[in-house]
Amino acid sequence: MERKFGPQRANFPQQQADRGESRRIPAATAEAESRRRSAALIGLAGAIGAFGGVLVNLAFRQSFLAGGNGDAAYTGFLVAYAGCSALT
């Protein structure tokens, strides 16, 4: 089977198809499972992104209520992004 390289999200369906071949599942069934898992992964990523958008809104609202400006929210975002960067 030809290997496809690229970003992880683009490679996920191929990984699932390879897994189906290794378990000797018929190609049509493996493809359907691959599409189902890919769709679930995209849905989960979208839900996490939407939750992040809500948290950003809440952080700005709280920052403006407490201090009259968004400086605390910006500082919090920078700390969070630095922590995520260090983690990855």
C-alpha positions, 0 to 999 in steps of 0.5 A: 500500500502506498504511504501518504505523508503530510500533517497528522490530521491528513494522515489519520484516515490512512492510518485507520485504513492500514489498521483495517488491513492488518486486522484483515477487515474487508476494504469497504468496511475498513474505509467506512470505519476510517471515515467514521473515526475521522468524522468523530475526530473532526467533531471532537476538535470542533467541540474543543475549539468552541469550548475554547472560544467560550472560555476566551469570552468569559476571561475577557468579561471577567477581566473587564469587570474586575479591572476595567481593561483586558490586560489580565486576560491577555496575561492569562492567555500568554501564560496558557499559550506558553504552557501549551508550547512547553508541553508540546 
